[in-house]
Amino acid sequence: MRFELKGIEALYYIFQEQSFEEAAKKLFITQSAVSQRLKSIQKLYSDSLIIKSDQYCLTSKGKILIRYFKQIINLEQGLEADLFHKKNYNLFLLQSVEIVLKVGL
């Protein structure tokens, strides 16, 4: 089974923002595109993932998808932080070696 990240991202923002329009703004896409992404993943998973009553509520499958989506986002942020930190750390080491060589310690 595929993991349709763009569709789950749309689901996430619809739920978070409680609005297709606001979800579209967050994703920098049209409201129609948000709707199409949601329809696509609902078809893929053969079920409704979000229900509108007074507000948008996730179904049990929707909750599972969002739980995994949040883990993916956390992993992505951690990876970015690790790579950025490592890059800065390597730059620091390189500059330290250059200083040691110049000073002759």
N, C-alpha and C positions, 0 to 999 in steps of 0.2 A: 504494500500500500504506500502511496506517495504521501509526503508531508508537504502540503500546499502552504508555504510560509506567507505569501502575499495575502492569501485569503484569510488565514488565521490572524494576520496583522490587522486586516480590515475588521474582523470580528472583535478583536481586542479593543480597537479604538471606538467602534460603535458602542460597545458596552461601557467603556471608560467615559466617553463623552456623552453618552445617552442621546446620540444624534448622528444620522448619516452625514449631514452637512458638516458638522464639526470633525467627524472622522475623516472626511475628504480633505478638510483643511490641514489636519495633522499629517496626512499622507501625501499632500500636494498632488492630489488627483481629483477628478470630478466625482460628484455625488453618484452619478450613474456608474462609474467605475467601481466605487465602493459596493454598490448594490450587486454588480456583476460578479465581483470577487466573492461576496457572501453566497450568492446563488451557486457559484461554482463549487465552493467547499461543501455546501449543504448537499449538493448532488453527489460529490465525491464520497461523502460519509453517509449518504442515504438517510439523512435525518435533519430535522430542524436543530439549529445550534443556539439560536437566540429567539426569545419570545417577547412580544410587546404587550404589556398590560398597562399599568400606570407608568411603568418605566421598562427599559429593556432588561430582561433577565436571561441568564445563560441556562441552557438545558444541561443535563448531566454530561452529555458528550461535549458540549461547548465549554463546560468547566474544565474537563480533562484537557482539551486542546489548549485552553488559555494557561493552565498550569504548566504544561510543557513549553508553551511559547515563552512564558516568563523565565523558565530555566534556560532556554536558548538565549534570550536577551542577556541574562546574567552571565552566561558563559562568554558571550560576545564582548560584553563590557570588561570582564576579567581578562580576556585575551588581549584586548586593546590596551588595558592598563599594564599588563605584564610586558607586552611588546614595547610600549612607550617607555616604561620604567627601565627596561633592559637597554633600550637604545640610549637613554640618558645616562644610565650607569656605565655603559661602554664608552660613551663620550667622556665621562668624568675620568674613567681609568686612563684613557688615551691622553687627556690633558695632564693628568697627574704624572704619567710617564714622561711626557714632554718637559714638564717642569723639573723633574728629577734629572733628566739628561742635561738640561740647560744649566742647572745649578751645580750639578756634579756631586750629588749626595751619594 
